[in-house]
Amino acid sequence: MTEKVYNVLFLCTGNSARSIIAEAVMNRVGQGRFKAFSAGSHPKGAVHPYTLELLENANFKTDFARSKSWDEFAVPDAPELDFVFTVCDNAAGEACPVWPGQPMTAHWGVPDPAAVEGNEAERRLAFSETLRMLNARISIFSSLPLESIDKLSLQKRLDDIGKADAMDGAA
């Protein structure tokens, strides 16, 4: 019997930085157990160049990276989602489409590195910090015993991962 592959969608407003980084991290950390996607409520139409540079420098694949609408995942032939995580505060407050399969959802807000002002080093540091935070949260999530945990307990753990700043340093 083959192990179930869980489909995970990371949402943000612009789908140019945080959600793209989360998608890359999940696809690596999930080691085939998870298939990640990302989308935005109002996609920018292009991935932020610092996002691509950061991922490439950390040896992540970037050929998947494109800024796209969450509408792509609300159509009948879209992948059935098991989990949907918002990674920005704006997307968390928006009315989301109805996702096929009624996935579990949680908010894992991360500051927007693209909104950071300052010199180039400060802006690049913000992207690195985003990668660190998302890697920590996704590592914790991907180590959960999904097959043996009840939905209520799992929902609490998903919510806790998004709330606990202390967890950002774990993993």
N, C-alpha and C positions, 0 to 999 in steps of 0.2 A: 504494500500500500504506500503510495506516495504521500509525502507530507504536504499539507495545504499551504499554498502561497497566498499570503494576505496582501490585498491591494490597499495602498495608503495614498491619500491625496492631501497635499499640503497647500493651503490657500493663503493668499495675501492679496493686497489690492492690486499692485502693479505687476506681480510675477516677474520681477527682474533681479531680485537679490535673495531675500530670506527663503522664500518657498523653493527657489531653484537650488539653493545651498542644501536645504532640507532633503530635497529629492535626491541629490547626489549622495549625501551622507547615508540616507536610508538604503539606497541601492547598494552601497558598499557594506555598511555595517550589518544590514539584513542578511547578507550571505545567501541570497537565493530564497530565503524564507519569506521575504517581503518584496513586492514590486511597488516602487514609489512613482508618483506623478506629482505635478505641481500645476497650479493655475492661479489666475487672478480675477477679481471681480471687475476691474477696469485695467486690463493688461496694458503695459507701456508699449508693447510691440517689439521690444528689444531687451535682451539681457544686459544688465549693467556690465561694462567692461571690467570693473574691479572684481565682480563675481566670477567671471570667466578666468581672469588671471589668478585669483586666489585658488580656485578649484584646480586649475592646471598645475600650479606650483605645488599643490598638495597631492598631486598624482591622481586626481579624480578624473573620470571621463567627463567630457563636456559636450559630446556630440548630440546628446539628448536635448540640450538646453535651448529652449525657445519660449518667448513670452506668449502665453495663450489664455483664452477666456475659460472660466469655469463652466461655461455653457457646453463645452466639449464633453464634459463628464456627466451631463444631465440628459443626454440623448439615449434612446433605447439600445443602441449597439455599443455604448460606452462600457468600459470595464466595470464589473460590479465591485463597488468599494466596500471594504471592511472597516476602514477607519478614515475619518476626515479631521485634520488638525488645522486650525487657523494659527498662523504665526505672526499676525499683525493685529493690532487693536482695531483698526478700521474694518477689516474683513470680519472680525468677530461680531461686530455690531450690525452687520448688514444681513438682510434677508437672503438666505442661501437658496439655491434651487433645491428641489426635492431629488435626493440622490437615490438611484435604483439600489435596492437591497437594504435600505435602512442601516447605513453604517453607524458605528459608534463615533461620537465626535468629542473633541476637547479643544480648549483654547490654550496654546503655548506661546503667548505673546513674547516677542523679541524686539528690541529697539531697531528701528530702520537704519541700517548703515548708510544707505544712499542719502539720508536726510542730514547726516552729520556734516557740520561746517567746520572749517579749519584748514590747516595745511594738508598737503598730500599724505604725509605720514600719519596724521591723525585720522584722516578718512580711511586709509588702508587698514589702520588698526581697528577701526569700527567693523570692517568686514571680517577681519580675523577673529574678533570677539564674537561676532554672530556665528561663525563656523564653530567656535569652541562651545558656545551655549547649545547650539542645535545638536552638535555631536554628543554632548553629555546627555541631553534629554532623549535623543533617539537611541543611544546605547542602553540607557535604562529601560526604555520601552521595549526594545528588541530582545531584551533578556527576560521579559515577563513570560511566565508559563501560560500562554494564551489558551492552550487546549484544556487546561485543568482549572481555570479560574472562572467563577461565576460572573455574569454580566454586571451585577451591581458592584462587586468588589473591583472588577476591572475598570469600571467607569470612575470609581473613586481614585484608583491609582493613576489613570490617565489625567484626571483633573489635578491631582497632586504633583505630577511631573511638571505641569504647566505653571503651577503656583510657586513652587519651592525654589527660591534663589539659591539655597544651599546646594541643591542638586546640580546646579550648573557647573560646579567644580568636580562632581563625581564622574566616574568612568574614565 
